[in-house]
């Protein structure tokens, strides 16, 4: 009997791997009254969550609004690969790898 260290998953189900596994629950509730805050972040996906976390860490009172539940928009369709190149200004990247390759990225 052999034992595999790799978890094999059927990636052709049409269902995102992020949606197939139960993640940690995130507290959320409909906005039913006026509230005060320093910043409103629109969208509770990975980008909105990261922005809100940084603003909160900076001492700001942050509220996240989304028409869907947390992480229910385009986030589950993502590969979850955060790449530095996407955050580099195009001018700097073009100097590093050339204009044509930069425009393709």
C-alpha beads as a LAMMPS data file, in Angstrom:
LAMMPS data file: protein, C-alpha beads

105 atoms
104 bonds

1 atom types
1 bond types

-500.0 500.0 xlo xhi
-500.0 500.0 ylo yhi
-500.0 500.0 zlo zhi

Masses

1 110.0

Atoms # bond

1 1 1 0.000 0.000 0.000
2 1 1 1.480 3.355 -1.037
3 1 1 0.669 6.629 0.624
4 1 1 0.559 9.881 -1.332
5 1 1 1.530 13.211 0.184
6 1 1 -0.456 15.017 -2.485
7 1 1 -4.167 15.665 -2.046
8 1 1 -5.791 14.935 -5.393
9 1 1 -8.800 17.046 -6.309
10 1 1 -11.109 16.995 -9.275
11 1 1 -10.569 20.462 -10.758
12 1 1 -13.076 19.946 -13.569
13 1 1 -16.242 20.095 -11.502
14 1 1 -17.150 23.620 -12.579
15 1 1 -17.106 24.673 -8.945
16 1 1 -14.328 26.854 -7.559
17 1 1 -12.030 25.131 -5.089
18 1 1 -12.569 28.158 -2.812
19 1 1 -16.321 27.566 -2.775
20 1 1 -16.038 23.781 -2.384
21 1 1 -14.328 24.067 1.013
22 1 1 -15.923 25.642 4.024
23 1 1 -13.895 28.640 5.109
24 1 1 -13.951 30.537 8.366
25 1 1 -17.144 32.399 9.010
26 1 1 -17.076 36.172 8.650
27 1 1 -19.482 38.234 10.692
28 1 1 -21.747 40.317 8.489
29 1 1 -25.202 41.852 8.676
30 1 1 -27.408 44.041 6.503
31 1 1 -27.052 47.777 7.004
32 1 1 -30.324 48.732 8.692
33 1 1 -29.475 52.107 10.172
34 1 1 -27.194 55.087 9.660
35 1 1 -23.690 54.569 10.993
36 1 1 -20.581 56.707 11.276
37 1 1 -17.146 55.688 10.059
38 1 1 -13.948 57.182 8.670
39 1 1 -13.827 55.070 5.510
40 1 1 -16.267 52.942 3.521
41 1 1 -14.730 50.160 1.427
42 1 1 -16.988 48.946 -1.375
43 1 1 -16.498 45.224 -1.943
44 1 1 -15.763 42.446 0.529
45 1 1 -13.526 40.368 -1.711
46 1 1 -9.810 39.851 -1.190
47 1 1 -8.895 43.371 -2.380
48 1 1 -11.508 45.086 -0.224
49 1 1 -10.593 42.963 2.785
50 1 1 -6.877 43.753 2.470
51 1 1 -7.552 47.470 2.046
52 1 1 -9.943 47.510 5.006
53 1 1 -7.463 45.643 7.183
54 1 1 -4.682 48.123 6.418
55 1 1 -6.916 51.123 7.052
56 1 1 -8.108 49.575 10.302
57 1 1 -4.498 48.901 11.342
58 1 1 -3.816 52.605 10.672
59 1 1 -6.446 53.454 13.299
60 1 1 -9.368 54.297 11.030
61 1 1 -12.942 53.177 11.676
62 1 1 -13.759 51.126 8.550
63 1 1 -17.027 49.709 7.207
64 1 1 -17.123 47.274 4.280
65 1 1 -20.217 47.242 2.055
66 1 1 -21.015 44.574 -0.519
67 1 1 -24.229 43.432 -2.179
68 1 1 -23.116 39.811 -1.685
69 1 1 -21.598 37.958 1.220
70 1 1 -17.875 38.223 2.009
71 1 1 -15.709 36.699 -0.702
72 1 1 -18.669 35.812 -2.931
73 1 1 -17.883 37.993 -5.970
74 1 1 -14.884 37.462 -8.247
75 1 1 -12.642 36.346 -5.368
76 1 1 -13.650 32.654 -5.556
77 1 1 -12.805 32.647 -9.264
78 1 1 -9.270 33.867 -8.621
79 1 1 -6.138 31.764 -8.516
80 1 1 -5.202 33.576 -5.284
81 1 1 -1.807 34.369 -6.749
82 1 1 -0.738 37.828 -5.632
83 1 1 2.057 38.971 -7.900
84 1 1 4.391 41.875 -7.336
85 1 1 4.631 42.690 -11.052
86 1 1 0.995 43.753 -11.106
87 1 1 1.746 46.414 -8.493
88 1 1 4.802 47.828 -10.268
89 1 1 4.152 51.015 -12.260
90 1 1 4.220 50.329 -15.998
91 1 1 6.998 52.863 -16.590
92 1 1 9.345 51.042 -14.213
93 1 1 8.386 47.619 -15.499
94 1 1 8.909 48.696 -19.124
95 1 1 12.456 49.772 -18.253
96 1 1 13.054 46.382 -16.654
97 1 1 11.461 43.965 -19.151
98 1 1 10.556 46.065 -22.196
99 1 1 7.451 47.905 -23.322
100 1 1 5.880 45.068 -25.318
101 1 1 6.097 42.519 -22.486
102 1 1 4.842 45.117 -19.996
103 1 1 1.798 45.910 -22.109
104 1 1 0.999 42.193 -22.399
105 1 1 1.053 41.860 -18.601

Bonds

1 1 1 2
2 1 2 3
3 1 3 4
4 1 4 5
5 1 5 6
6 1 6 7
7 1 7 8
8 1 8 9
9 1 9 10
10 1 10 11
11 1 11 12
12 1 12 13
13 1 13 14
14 1 14 15
15 1 15 16
16 1 16 17
17 1 17 18
18 1 18 19
19 1 19 20
20 1 20 21
21 1 21 22
22 1 22 23
23 1 23 24
24 1 24 25
25 1 25 26
26 1 26 27
27 1 27 28
28 1 28 29
29 1 29 30
30 1 30 31
31 1 31 32
32 1 32 33
33 1 33 34
34 1 34 35
35 1 35 36
36 1 36 37
37 1 37 38
38 1 38 39
39 1 39 40
40 1 40 41
41 1 41 42
42 1 42 43
43 1 43 44
44 1 44 45
45 1 45 46
46 1 46 47
47 1 47 48
48 1 48 49
49 1 49 50
50 1 50 51
51 1 51 52
52 1 52 53
53 1 53 54
54 1 54 55
55 1 55 56
56 1 56 57
57 1 57 58
58 1 58 59
59 1 59 60
60 1 60 61
61 1 61 62
62 1 62 63
63 1 63 64
64 1 64 65
65 1 65 66
66 1 66 67
67 1 67 68
68 1 68 69
69 1 69 70
70 1 70 71
71 1 71 72
72 1 72 73
73 1 73 74
74 1 74 75
75 1 75 76
76 1 76 77
77 1 77 78
78 1 78 79
79 1 79 80
80 1 80 81
81 1 81 82
82 1 82 83
83 1 83 84
84 1 84 85
85 1 85 86
86 1 86 87
87 1 87 88
88 1 88 89
89 1 89 90
90 1 90 91
91 1 91 92
92 1 92 93
93 1 93 94
94 1 94 95
95 1 95 96
96 1 96 97
97 1 97 98
98 1 98 99
99 1 99 100
100 1 100 101
101 1 101 102
102 1 102 103
103 1 103 104
104 1 104 105
